[in-house]
Amino acid sequence: MRLTLLDGSSFVVCDERGDLGGDAAASGFFAADTRFLSRSVLTIDGERGEPVSFEQGAPHVGVFVLRWPSGLEVRRELFVGRGLEETVTVSNPTAREVEAVLALELASDFADIFAVKRVEDLGAPGTSEVAPTRPEHWKDAGTVEFADDGFPARTLVHLAPPPDVADGSAATCRLRLGPGEEWRLVVAVQWILNGTPELDAAAFGKRLQQDRRERDASLADWWRSAPTLEAPGEPALERTWTHSLADLAALRLRWAGTEMVPAAGLPWFMTLFGRDTLITSFQELLLGPGPAAAALHALADDQAEVDDPERDAEPGKIVHELRRGKTALVWTDRYYGTVDATPLFLVLLSELWRWSGDDAIVRALEQPARKALGWIESYGDRDGDGFVEYMRRGSHGIDNQNWKDSWNSMVFHDGTFAQAPIAPVEVQGYVYDAKLRTSELARRVWGDEETAARLEQEAAELRERFNEVFWLEDRGWYALGLDRDKRPVDALASNMGHLLWSGIVPAARVAQVAERLTSGPLWSGWGVRTLAADEAAFDPVEYHNGTVWPHDNSLIALGLAQAGRRAEASRIVRAHLDAAPFFEYRLPEHFAGFERRDPEAPGVVPSSARPQAWAAGTPLLLLRAELGLEPDVDARVLRVTDAELPEWIEGLSLEGVPAFGRRWRVRVQDGRASVDRV
């Protein structure tokens, strides 16, 4: 069993005993994309304990209780902050004295996170082999040091009290406990990278205490500010909502000192991701403007300034992901191989303004927004045909640079792969939406009527040309994209569902698109598949070629609701609520696209990340879609649909939704939703 504790980009992967390097695959203590502790295995008299219980009251704290044949019990409390602190409490509940030898085996290999994962998702150069454990050096009786060769990283492990014997990397303590007596060992793991200051054991212990107070206070503030949900007709909604809030709280990064920015997912993607961070922040607007504002500022700070083919960077482009480990050293700390983050940056800026009415942030981010527009209009449209395309330019990197970024995702109906440059269907919708939204910001906030009128005209032209080129009249759906020869990639896929969210689909085609999405081979019964079941490349467990992705479905549901197809939107919402209990009310990154056969569970994909940010944000956006909850920036109020709602949502109350500097309450009574100021 693999368990995780985390605080931003610092996290622990361990087994059910609290051991690192024990039974959990790819375990360790990680920070800055580096494994600073690869082994921490506790034994008593040469034996590992029997797990009794595990409790995790907060993302950054875990408590493990173990028992030994001698009768001794051990409570291991692990805390993750700017380091790792473990408190080992050994107790003797027996009526006799017990003598024992406790040993803690320690090791560090300073492996890059991609090497540990053993999958080069980033396509970075080098091998994925993990280097041997580094030799240890005991600085004093209570501190052991590990250092890497050729990489500026060190690990200090402070033990109090110091061990009786330090044999290599194993610390051994001789215990003699009378009936009812306890003994305590505190293990503090300090990671050092690129010359960060080293603290002595006492100073480091004080810093960890301060960390603990700060993390506890931050989490308490999160729960105090979060809207409260009561859903008497649907307990699964309440439980899924609560799990989502807990995961979103856990998946936050401290950026630029104090800002809390959504990361992508645990354990391999605890960093700033352009696309993932933007979509998660969009989903999270029900919780307030903070995550979106922080994400926009962080991404603006890392917006590309130069044309750098090796990093797929071009002026104005929004970053794909940031890295700090050995991958960053041998390749790049910033990679820009994403085609959709740049228009999504503009979409989120607009949506934040629509929920907050905050002109100040739109003015503060005017230049990054204009640079993003510049990238769309120049570098994004590589050949001047009016559509935004992608093509990897670096010797390493991602080949498919839309949200389905696996190597085999862009396929024709017959299973052959599309060749870059590729213009993905959903990205054209994002660009259309971004231009219309930015036109509104230019007119109403920047006072730039010329830019506003130009963007409106460009959006109208894009809409007309897009619907001429991408619509497959003989198939009745939109092409997945255009390949390098401008041939429509004719597979039936979920991507076109994002077009409804963007508003680029003409009213006459909305019903047909809605039917394709929520019935037939694209519909699994648990949600919209990424690829239809009758496509040659379909595989119900393949990453982007047949699985069901909750975040994908949440954007589709929102688009359906906004386009007036409420029944189809509700079908997606209901399917995901039905699936949630099978995943312990925590929706995964993706699950299998097998046909639904009640009462069988939806298929689990073992590699699917949980928690994962935009999966955690899915229930929030699904609830927004079901309620028809939308901001009215002119009236500075929230509004809900006047349509009749499904029976299961009767009696729902969502209280404390932040918008326009106020709090709002949404209630459902007699099949109708209403909203009022708290």
C-alpha positions as CSV (number, residue, x, y, z in Angstrom):
1,M,0.0,0.0,0.0
2,R,1.3,3.5,-0.9
3,L,0.5,6.4,1.3
4,T,1.3,10.1,0.8
5,L,1.9,13.1,2.9
6,L,2.5,16.5,1.4
7,D,3.1,20.2,1.8
8,G,3.3,21.8,-1.6
9,S,6.3,20.4,-3.6
10,S,7.6,18.6,-0.5
11,F,6.1,15.2,0.0
12,V,6.5,11.7,1.4
13,V,5.6,8.4,-0.3
14,C,5.6,5.6,2.2
15,D,4.1,2.2,3.0
16,E,1.5,1.3,5.7
17,R,4.2,1.2,8.4
18,G,5.5,4.7,7.6
19,D,8.7,3.2,6.1
20,L,10.4,4.7,3.0
21,G,12.0,2.1,0.8
22,G,9.9,-0.6,2.5
23,D,6.9,-2.0,0.6
24,A,5.7,1.1,-1.2
25,A,6.9,1.4,-4.8
26,A,8.8,4.6,-5.7
27,S,8.8,5.7,-2.1
28,G,10.9,8.4,-0.4
29,F,11.0,12.0,0.9
30,F,10.9,14.4,-2.1
31,A,11.5,18.1,-2.4
32,A,12.3,20.3,-5.4
33,D,11.8,17.3,-7.8
34,T,14.5,15.3,-5.9
35,R,14.4,12.3,-3.6
36,F,16.4,13.5,-0.6
37,L,15.7,10.3,1.5
38,S,15.2,7.0,-0.3
39,R,15.2,4.8,2.8
40,S,14.0,5.1,6.3
41,V,13.1,1.7,7.7
42,L,12.4,1.1,11.4
43,T,13.0,-2.3,13.0
44,I,13.0,-3.6,16.6
45,D,15.1,-6.6,17.2
46,G,15.6,-6.9,13.5
47,E,11.9,-7.1,12.7
48,R,9.5,-4.7,11.1
49,G,6.3,-4.0,13.0
50,E,2.8,-5.2,12.3
51,P,0.6,-2.2,11.1
52,V,-2.3,-1.5,13.5
53,S,-3.7,1.8,12.2
54,F,-3.0,4.9,10.1
55,E,-4.6,8.3,10.5
56,Q,-4.2,11.4,8.4
57,G,-5.8,14.4,10.0
58,A,-4.2,16.8,7.6
59,P,-2.4,16.5,4.3
60,H,1.0,17.2,5.9
61,V,0.6,14.9,8.9
62,G,0.3,11.1,9.2
63,V,0.2,8.9,12.3
64,F,1.1,5.2,12.1
65,V,0.7,2.7,15.0
66,L,2.7,-0.5,14.9
67,R,3.0,-3.6,17.2
68,W,5.8,-6.1,17.8
69,P,5.7,-9.6,19.2
70,S,7.6,-8.4,22.3
71,G,4.5,-6.4,23.2
72,L,6.1,-3.1,22.4
73,E,4.0,-0.5,20.5
74,V,5.3,2.3,18.3
75,R,3.5,5.5,17.3
76,R,5.2,7.1,14.3
77,E,4.1,10.7,13.5
78,L,5.4,12.1,10.2
79,F,5.1,15.8,9.4
80,V,6.1,17.4,6.1
81,G,6.9,21.1,5.8
82,R,10.2,22.7,4.7
83,G,11.7,19.4,5.8
84,L,10.5,16.1,7.2
85,E,10.1,15.4,10.9
86,E,9.3,12.0,12.4
87,T,8.5,11.5,16.1
88,V,8.9,7.8,17.1
89,T,7.2,7.0,20.4
90,V,7.9,3.5,21.8
91,S,5.7,2.3,24.6
92,N,5.5,-0.8,26.7
93,P,1.9,-1.6,27.6
94,T,2.8,-5.0,29.1
95,A,3.2,-5.8,32.8
96,R,6.9,-6.7,32.4
97,E,10.2,-5.0,31.6
98,V,11.2,-5.2,27.9
99,E,14.7,-4.9,26.5
100,A,15.0,-4.3,22.7
101,V,17.2,-2.9,20.0
102,L,15.6,-0.2,17.7
103,A,17.3,0.4,14.4
104,L,16.6,3.0,11.7
105,E,18.1,2.3,8.3
106,L,18.7,5.5,6.3
107,A,19.8,6.1,2.7
108,S,19.6,8.8,0.0
109,D,20.2,8.5,-3.7
110,F,19.2,12.1,-4.8
111,A,17.2,10.6,-7.7
112,D,15.4,12.9,-10.0
113,I,11.6,12.5,-9.8
114,F,11.3,11.3,-13.4
115,A,13.9,8.6,-12.7
116,V,11.9,7.4,-9.7
117,K,8.8,7.3,-11.7
118,R,10.7,5.5,-14.4
119,V,8.7,7.1,-17.1
120,E,10.1,10.0,-19.1
121,D,6.8,11.8,-19.5
122,L,8.6,15.1,-20.1
123,G,10.8,13.5,-22.8
124,A,13.8,14.8,-21.1
125,P,17.3,13.7,-22.1
126,G,19.2,11.1,-20.1
127,T,18.3,7.8,-18.6
128,S,15.6,6.9,-16.1
129,E,18.0,4.8,-14.1
130,V,18.2,5.5,-10.3
131,A,21.8,6.0,-9.1
132,P,23.1,3.9,-6.2
133,T,22.7,5.1,-2.6
134,R,25.2,7.8,-1.7
135,P,27.7,7.1,1.1
136,E,26.9,8.6,4.5
137,H,29.1,10.8,6.7
138,W,28.3,11.2,10.4
139,K,29.0,14.9,11.1
140,D,28.5,14.3,14.9
141,A,26.9,11.7,17.2
142,G,23.4,12.8,16.2
143,T,23.7,14.0,12.5
144,V,24.3,11.9,9.4
145,E,24.9,13.6,6.1
146,F,24.5,12.3,2.5
147,A,25.9,14.3,-0.5
148,D,25.5,13.7,-4.2
149,D,28.3,13.7,-6.7
150,G,28.1,16.3,-9.4
151,F,24.7,17.7,-8.2
152,P,24.5,20.4,-5.5
153,A,22.3,18.5,-3.1
154,R,22.8,17.3,0.5
155,T,20.6,15.6,3.1
156,L,21.1,16.0,6.8
157,V,19.3,13.7,9.2
158,H,19.3,14.9,12.8
159,L,18.5,12.3,15.5
160,A,17.6,13.2,19.1
161,P,18.7,11.6,21.3
162,P,21.8,10.5,19.3
163,P,21.9,6.8,18.6
164,D,23.9,4.5,20.8
165,V,25.6,3.0,17.7
166,A,26.0,4.5,14.2
167,D,27.0,1.7,12.0
168,G,27.2,3.0,8.4
169,S,23.8,4.5,7.6
170,A,21.9,2.6,10.4
171,A,21.2,4.3,13.7
172,T,20.8,1.8,16.6
173,C,19.3,2.6,20.0
174,R,19.2,0.1,23.0
175,L,15.9,0.3,24.9
176,R,14.9,-0.9,28.4
177,L,11.3,0.0,29.2
178,G,9.5,-0.9,32.3
179,P,5.7,-1.5,32.4
180,G,3.9,1.6,31.1
181,E,7.1,3.5,30.2
182,E,7.7,5.4,26.9
183,W,10.8,6.4,24.9
184,R,10.9,9.0,22.2
185,L,13.1,9.6,19.1
186,V,12.8,12.7,16.9
187,V,14.2,12.4,13.4
188,A,14.5,15.7,11.4
189,V,15.4,15.5,7.7
190,Q,16.9,18.7,6.3
191,W,17.3,19.0,2.5
192,I,19.8,21.4,1.0
193,L,20.0,22.3,-2.7
194,N,22.1,24.8,-4.6
195,G,23.8,26.1,-1.5
196,T,20.7,26.9,0.6
197,P,21.8,27.7,4.2
198,E,22.4,24.8,6.5
199,L,20.9,24.9,10.0
200,D,22.1,23.2,13.1
201,A,19.8,20.6,14.7
202,A,18.3,23.1,17.2
203,A,17.6,25.8,14.7
204,F,16.1,23.3,12.2
205,G,13.9,21.9,14.9
206,K,12.5,25.4,15.7
207,R,11.9,26.0,12.0
208,L,9.9,22.7,11.7
209,Q,7.8,23.8,14.7
210,Q,7.0,27.1,13.0
211,D,6.2,25.2,9.8
212,R,3.7,23.0,11.7
213,R,1.9,26.0,13.1
214,E,1.8,27.8,9.7
215,R,0.5,24.7,7.9
216,D,-2.1,24.0,10.5
217,A,-3.3,27.6,10.5
218,S,-3.4,27.7,6.7
219,L,-5.5,24.5,6.5
220,A,-7.9,25.9,9.2
221,D,-8.3,29.1,7.2
222,W,-9.1,27.1,4.1
223,W,-11.9,25.2,5.8
224,R,-13.3,28.3,7.4
225,S,-13.5,30.1,4.1
226,A,-14.9,27.2,2.0
227,P,-18.6,27.2,1.1
228,T,-20.6,24.6,3.1
229,L,-22.8,22.1,1.2
230,E,-25.8,20.2,2.4
231,A,-27.4,17.8,0.0
232,P,-30.0,15.7,1.9
233,G,-31.2,14.0,-1.3
234,E,-27.7,13.0,-2.4
235,P,-25.2,12.0,0.3
236,A,-22.6,11.0,-2.4
237,L,-22.5,14.7,-3.4
238,E,-21.7,15.9,0.1
239,R,-19.0,13.3,0.6
240,T,-17.4,13.9,-2.8
241,W,-17.6,17.7,-2.2
242,T,-15.7,17.3,1.1
243,H,-13.1,15.0,-0.4
244,S,-12.6,17.5,-3.2
245,L,-12.1,20.4,-0.9
246,A,-9.6,18.3,1.2
247,D,-7.6,17.4,-2.0
248,L,-7.6,20.9,-3.3
249,A,-6.3,22.2,0.0
250,A,-3.5,19.6,-0.1
251,L,-2.6,20.3,-3.7
252,R,-1.4,23.9,-3.1
253,L,2.0,25.3,-3.7
254,R,3.5,28.3,-1.9
255,W,4.6,30.5,-4.8
256,A,6.7,33.7,-4.5
257,G,6.7,33.3,-0.8
258,T,3.1,33.5,0.2
259,E,0.8,32.9,-2.8
260,M,-1.0,29.5,-2.8
261,V,-1.2,28.2,-6.4
262,P,-2.8,24.9,-7.5
263,A,-0.4,22.2,-8.4
264,A,-1.3,19.4,-10.8
265,G,-1.3,16.2,-8.8
266,L,0.4,13.9,-6.4
267,P,3.1,12.5,-6.4
268,W,4.7,13.3,-9.7
269,F,3.3,16.6,-10.7
270,M,3.6,18.8,-7.6
271,T,4.7,21.8,-9.5
272,L,3.3,24.7,-11.5
273,F,1.7,23.4,-14.7
274,G,0.2,25.9,-17.2
275,R,-2.8,24.0,-18.4
276,D,-3.6,22.0,-15.2
277,T,-3.2,25.0,-13.0
278,L,-5.4,27.2,-15.2
279,I,-8.2,24.7,-15.5
280,T,-8.2,23.8,-11.8
281,S,-8.3,27.5,-10.9
282,F,-11.3,27.9,-13.3
283,Q,-13.1,25.0,-11.5
284,E,-12.2,26.5,-8.1
285,L,-13.9,29.9,-8.6
286,L,-16.8,28.7,-6.5
287,L,-14.3,28.9,-3.6
288,G,-13.2,32.4,-4.3
289,P,-10.7,34.4,-6.4
290,G,-7.5,33.5,-4.5
291,P,-6.3,30.5,-6.5
292,A,-7.1,32.0,-9.9
293,A,-5.4,35.3,-9.0
294,A,-2.3,33.5,-7.7
295,A,-2.1,31.2,-10.7
296,L,-2.3,34.1,-13.2
297,H,0.4,36.1,-11.4
298,A,2.7,33.0,-11.2
299,L,2.2,32.1,-14.8
300,A,2.7,35.7,-15.9
301,D,6.0,35.7,-14.1
302,D,7.2,32.7,-16.1
303,Q,5.7,33.8,-19.5
304,A,8.3,33.2,-22.2
305,E,10.2,36.3,-23.4
306,V,12.5,34.8,-26.1
307,D,12.3,32.3,-28.9
308,D,14.0,29.2,-27.7
309,P,13.3,26.1,-29.9
310,E,14.9,23.7,-27.5
311,R,12.4,24.6,-24.8
312,D,9.5,25.1,-27.3
313,A,9.4,28.7,-25.9
314,E,8.2,31.7,-27.9
315,P,7.5,35.3,-26.7
316,G,4.2,35.6,-24.9
317,K,3.7,31.8,-24.5
318,I,2.5,30.4,-21.1
319,V,4.7,27.8,-19.6
320,H,3.8,24.1,-19.6
321,E,5.7,23.1,-16.4
322,L,8.5,24.1,-14.1
323,R,11.1,21.7,-12.7
324,R,14.0,21.9,-10.2
325,G,15.7,18.5,-10.1
326,K,18.3,16.9,-12.3
327,T,16.0,17.3,-15.3
328,A,16.2,21.0,-14.9
329,L,20.0,20.8,-14.6
330,V,20.6,18.7,-17.7
331,W,17.8,20.2,-19.8
332,T,15.6,23.1,-18.6
333,D,13.8,24.4,-15.6
334,R,11.0,25.7,-17.8
335,Y,9.3,23.9,-20.6
336,Y,6.8,25.6,-22.9
337,G,5.4,22.6,-24.9
338,T,1.7,23.4,-24.6
339,V,-0.5,25.0,-27.2
340,D,-3.6,25.6,-25.0
341,A,-2.2,27.3,-21.8
342,T,-1.8,30.7,-23.5
343,P,-5.5,31.1,-24.6
344,L,-6.6,29.5,-21.3
345,F,-4.6,32.2,-19.5
346,L,-6.9,34.8,-21.1
347,V,-10.0,32.8,-20.5
348,L,-9.2,32.5,-16.8
349,L,-8.4,36.2,-16.5
350,S,-11.8,37.1,-17.9
351,E,-13.6,34.5,-15.8
352,L,-11.9,35.8,-12.6
353,W,-13.1,39.3,-13.5
354,R,-16.6,38.1,-14.2
355,W,-16.7,36.5,-10.7
356,S,-15.0,39.3,-8.8
357,G,-15.6,42.5,-10.8
358,D,-12.0,43.3,-9.9
359,D,-10.6,45.8,-12.6
360,A,-7.3,46.0,-10.7
361,I,-6.1,42.6,-11.5
362,V,-7.1,43.0,-15.2
363,R,-5.0,46.2,-15.3
364,A,-2.1,44.6,-13.5
365,L,-2.0,41.8,-16.0
366,E,-2.7,43.8,-19.1
367,Q,0.8,43.4,-20.5
368,P,1.0,39.6,-20.0
369,A,-2.5,39.4,-21.5
370,R,-1.4,41.4,-24.6
371,K,1.7,39.3,-24.9
372,A,-0.5,36.2,-24.9
373,L,-2.6,37.6,-27.6
374,G,0.5,38.4,-29.6
375,W,1.7,34.8,-29.3
376,I,-1.7,33.5,-30.5
377,E,-1.7,35.8,-33.5
378,S,1.9,35.2,-34.5
379,Y,3.7,32.1,-33.3
380,G,0.5,30.2,-32.5
381,D,-0.8,30.4,-36.0
382,R,2.3,28.9,-37.6
383,D,1.3,29.1,-41.2
384,G,-1.2,32.0,-41.3
385,D,-4.3,29.8,-42.0
386,G,-6.2,31.3,-39.1
387,F,-5.9,28.3,-36.8
388,V,-3.5,27.7,-33.9
389,E,-1.2,24.7,-34.3
390,Y,1.5,22.9,-32.4
391,M,4.7,21.2,-33.4
392,R,7.6,20.2,-31.1
393,R,10.7,22.1,-32.1
394,G,13.2,20.8,-29.4
395,S,15.3,17.7,-29.6
396,H,13.4,16.5,-26.5
397,G,9.9,17.3,-25.3
398,I,6.2,16.5,-25.9
399,D,5.0,15.6,-29.3
400,N,1.3,16.2,-28.8
401,Q,0.9,19.5,-27.0
402,N,-2.8,19.8,-26.3
403,W,-4.4,18.4,-23.2
404,K,-4.3,14.9,-24.6
405,D,-0.5,15.0,-24.6
406,S,0.3,11.3,-24.9
407,W,2.2,10.2,-28.0
408,N,-0.7,8.3,-29.5
409,S,-3.7,10.5,-28.8
410,M,-4.1,12.3,-32.1
411,V,-5.4,9.5,-34.4
412,F,-7.6,9.1,-37.5
413,H,-10.7,6.9,-37.5
414,D,-8.6,4.1,-39.0
415,G,-6.0,4.3,-36.2
416,T,-3.2,6.0,-38.1
417,F,-1.4,8.9,-36.3
418,A,-1.8,12.5,-37.3
419,Q,1.5,14.2,-38.0
420,A,2.5,17.7,-36.8
421,P,1.9,20.5,-37.1
422,I,-1.5,19.8,-35.7
423,A,-4.4,22.2,-35.1
424,P,-6.4,20.6,-32.2
425,V,-10.2,21.2,-32.4
426,E,-10.7,22.3,-28.8
427,V,-7.8,24.8,-29.0
428,Q,-9.6,26.7,-31.7
429,G,-12.6,27.0,-29.3
430,Y,-10.3,28.3,-26.6
431,V,-8.8,30.9,-28.9
432,Y,-12.3,32.0,-30.1
433,D,-13.4,32.4,-26.4
434,A,-10.2,34.1,-25.4
435,K,-10.6,36.7,-28.1
436,L,-14.2,37.5,-27.2
437,R,-13.4,37.7,-23.5
438,T,-10.3,39.8,-24.0
439,S,-12.3,42.1,-26.3
440,E,-14.7,42.7,-23.3
441,L,-11.7,43.4,-21.0
442,A,-10.1,45.8,-23.5
443,R,-13.3,47.7,-23.9
444,R,-14.5,47.8,-20.3
445,V,-11.3,47.9,-18.3
446,W,-8.4,49.0,-20.5
447,G,-10.4,51.5,-22.4
448,D,-9.1,50.3,-25.7
449,E,-12.0,50.2,-28.2
450,E,-9.7,49.7,-31.2
451,T,-8.4,46.4,-29.8
452,A,-11.8,45.4,-28.6
453,A,-13.4,45.8,-32.1
454,R,-10.4,44.0,-33.8
455,L,-10.7,41.0,-31.5
456,E,-14.5,40.8,-32.0
457,Q,-13.9,40.8,-35.8
458,E,-11.2,38.2,-35.6
459,A,-13.4,35.9,-33.4
460,A,-16.3,36.2,-35.8
461,E,-14.0,35.3,-38.7
462,L,-12.5,32.4,-36.8
463,R,-15.9,31.0,-35.9
464,E,-17.1,31.1,-39.5
465,R,-13.9,29.5,-40.9
466,F,-13.7,26.9,-38.1
467,N,-17.2,25.6,-38.7
468,E,-16.5,25.4,-42.5
469,V,-13.3,23.4,-42.1
470,F,-13.6,21.3,-38.9
471,W,-17.2,20.1,-39.2
472,L,-17.5,16.7,-40.9
473,E,-20.9,16.7,-42.5
474,D,-20.8,13.1,-43.5
475,R,-19.9,12.0,-39.9
476,G,-22.0,14.5,-37.9
477,W,-19.2,15.7,-35.6
478,Y,-16.2,18.0,-35.5
479,A,-12.8,16.7,-36.5
480,L,-10.3,16.0,-33.7
481,G,-7.9,18.4,-35.5
482,L,-6.1,19.2,-38.7
483,D,-2.9,17.4,-39.6
484,R,0.2,18.9,-41.3
485,D,-1.5,18.4,-44.7
486,K,-4.7,20.2,-43.4
487,R,-6.6,16.9,-43.5
488,P,-9.4,16.6,-40.9
489,V,-8.4,14.1,-38.2
490,D,-11.8,12.2,-38.4
491,A,-11.8,10.3,-35.1
492,L,-14.8,10.8,-32.8
493,A,-13.4,12.1,-29.5
494,S,-14.4,14.1,-26.4
495,N,-12.4,17.1,-27.4
496,M,-15.3,18.6,-29.4
497,G,-17.2,18.8,-26.1
498,H,-15.0,21.7,-25.1
499,L,-16.4,23.7,-28.0
500,L,-19.7,24.1,-26.3
501,W,-17.9,25.7,-23.3
502,S,-16.2,28.1,-25.7
503,G,-19.4,29.0,-27.6
504,I,-18.0,28.5,-31.1
505,V,-20.7,25.9,-32.1
506,P,-23.6,27.4,-34.0
507,A,-27.0,26.9,-32.4
508,A,-28.2,24.6,-35.2
509,R,-25.5,22.1,-34.4
510,V,-25.6,22.1,-30.6
511,A,-28.2,19.3,-30.3
512,Q,-26.3,17.0,-32.7
513,V,-23.0,17.6,-30.8
514,A,-24.8,17.0,-27.4
515,E,-26.3,13.7,-28.7
516,R,-22.9,12.5,-29.9
517,L,-21.3,13.2,-26.6
518,T,-23.9,11.6,-24.3
519,S,-25.0,8.6,-26.3
520,G,-23.6,6.0,-28.6
521,P,-20.0,4.9,-28.7
522,L,-18.6,8.0,-27.0
523,W,-20.8,7.5,-23.9
524,S,-19.7,4.8,-21.5
525,G,-22.5,5.1,-19.0
526,W,-20.0,6.5,-16.5
527,G,-19.2,9.6,-18.6
528,V,-17.9,10.7,-22.0
529,R,-15.0,8.6,-23.2
530,T,-11.9,10.3,-24.5
531,L,-12.3,8.3,-27.7
532,A,-15.4,6.5,-29.1
533,A,-15.6,2.8,-28.6
534,D,-15.9,2.1,-32.4
535,E,-12.7,3.9,-33.3
536,A,-9.7,1.7,-34.4
537,A,-7.5,3.1,-31.7
538,F,-10.0,2.7,-28.9
539,D,-8.7,1.0,-25.7
540,P,-10.8,1.4,-22.5
541,V,-7.7,1.7,-20.4
542,E,-5.4,3.7,-22.7
543,Y,-4.5,7.0,-21.3
544,H,-6.3,9.3,-23.8
545,N,-7.8,6.7,-26.2
546,G,-10.9,5.4,-24.4
547,T,-10.7,6.3,-20.7
548,V,-13.1,8.7,-18.9
549,W,-11.5,11.8,-17.5
550,P,-13.6,13.6,-14.9
551,H,-12.2,17.1,-15.6
552,D,-12.9,16.6,-19.4
553,N,-16.5,15.7,-18.5
554,S,-16.8,18.7,-16.2
555,L,-15.9,21.1,-19.0
556,I,-18.3,19.3,-21.3
557,A,-21.1,19.4,-18.8
558,L,-20.6,23.2,-18.2
559,G,-20.7,23.8,-22.0
560,L,-23.9,21.7,-22.4
561,A,-25.6,23.6,-19.6
562,Q,-24.5,27.0,-20.9
563,A,-25.8,25.9,-24.4
564,G,-29.2,25.0,-23.0
565,R,-28.7,21.3,-23.1
566,R,-29.5,20.8,-19.4
567,A,-30.7,17.2,-19.6
568,E,-27.4,16.0,-21.2
569,A,-25.4,18.1,-18.7
570,S,-27.3,16.5,-15.9
571,R,-26.6,13.0,-17.3
572,I,-22.9,13.6,-16.9
573,V,-23.3,15.0,-13.4
574,R,-25.4,12.0,-12.4
575,A,-22.9,9.5,-13.9
576,H,-20.0,10.9,-12.0
577,L,-21.9,11.0,-8.7
578,D,-22.7,7.3,-9.3
579,A,-19.0,6.6,-9.9
580,A,-17.7,8.5,-6.9
581,P,-18.5,5.9,-4.2
582,F,-16.4,3.3,-6.1
583,F,-13.4,5.5,-5.7
584,E,-14.0,6.3,-2.0
585,Y,-15.7,9.6,-3.1
586,R,-12.4,10.9,-4.5
587,L,-12.6,11.0,-8.3
588,P,-9.4,9.9,-10.0
589,E,-7.4,11.5,-12.8
590,H,-9.1,9.0,-15.1
591,F,-10.8,5.6,-15.1
592,A,-11.6,2.9,-17.6
593,G,-14.0,3.4,-20.4
594,F,-15.7,0.0,-20.2
595,E,-19.4,0.0,-20.8
596,R,-21.4,0.5,-17.6
597,R,-23.0,-2.6,-16.3
598,D,-24.7,-2.1,-12.9
599,P,-24.0,-3.0,-10.2
600,E,-20.4,-3.5,-11.4
601,A,-17.9,-0.8,-10.6
602,P,-16.2,1.3,-13.2
603,G,-12.8,0.0,-14.1
604,V,-9.8,1.3,-12.2
605,V,-6.7,2.3,-14.1
606,P,-3.8,1.6,-11.6
607,S,-1.6,4.4,-12.9
608,S,-4.3,7.1,-12.5
609,A,-3.2,9.8,-10.1
610,R,-5.2,10.4,-6.9
611,P,-5.4,13.1,-5.7
612,Q,-5.2,15.0,-8.9
613,A,-6.1,18.7,-9.1
614,W,-8.5,19.0,-12.0
615,A,-10.2,15.7,-10.9
616,A,-10.6,17.2,-7.4
617,G,-12.0,20.4,-9.0
618,T,-14.5,18.4,-11.1
619,P,-17.3,18.1,-8.5
620,L,-17.3,21.9,-8.1
621,L,-17.7,22.6,-11.8
622,L,-20.3,19.8,-12.1
623,L,-22.4,21.4,-9.4
624,R,-22.1,24.8,-11.0
625,A,-23.3,23.3,-14.3
626,E,-26.2,21.5,-12.6
627,L,-27.4,24.6,-10.8
628,G,-26.7,26.9,-13.8
629,L,-24.8,29.1,-11.4
630,E,-23.3,32.1,-13.2
631,P,-22.0,35.5,-12.3
632,D,-23.6,38.7,-13.6
633,V,-20.8,41.2,-13.6
634,D,-23.0,44.1,-14.6
635,A,-25.5,43.6,-11.7
636,R,-22.7,42.2,-9.4
637,V,-24.8,39.3,-8.4
638,L,-24.9,35.5,-8.9
639,R,-27.7,34.0,-10.9
640,V,-29.0,30.4,-11.3
641,T,-31.0,28.6,-13.9
642,D,-34.8,28.9,-13.9
643,A,-35.1,25.4,-15.3
644,E,-36.6,22.6,-13.2
645,L,-33.8,20.6,-11.5
646,P,-33.6,16.8,-11.0
647,E,-35.2,15.2,-7.9
648,W,-32.0,14.2,-6.3
649,I,-30.8,17.8,-5.8
650,E,-34.0,18.8,-3.9
651,G,-33.2,20.5,-0.6
652,L,-29.6,21.3,-1.5
653,S,-28.0,24.3,0.2
654,L,-24.6,25.8,-0.8
655,E,-23.7,28.6,1.6
656,G,-20.9,31.0,1.5
657,V,-20.0,31.2,-2.2
658,P,-17.7,34.2,-2.7
659,A,-18.4,36.6,-5.5
660,F,-18.0,40.4,-6.0
661,G,-16.6,40.7,-2.5
662,R,-19.7,39.2,-0.9
663,R,-21.0,35.8,0.2
664,W,-24.0,34.1,-1.4
665,R,-26.3,31.2,-0.6
666,V,-27.8,28.9,-3.2
667,R,-30.8,26.7,-2.3
668,V,-33.0,24.3,-4.2
669,Q,-36.7,24.0,-3.2
670,D,-39.6,22.6,-5.1
671,G,-37.4,21.8,-8.0
672,R,-36.0,25.3,-8.5
673,A,-32.8,27.0,-7.5
674,S,-32.5,30.4,-5.9
675,V,-29.6,32.6,-4.8
676,D,-29.5,35.3,-2.2
677,R,-26.8,37.3,-0.4
678,V,-25.8,35.9,3.0
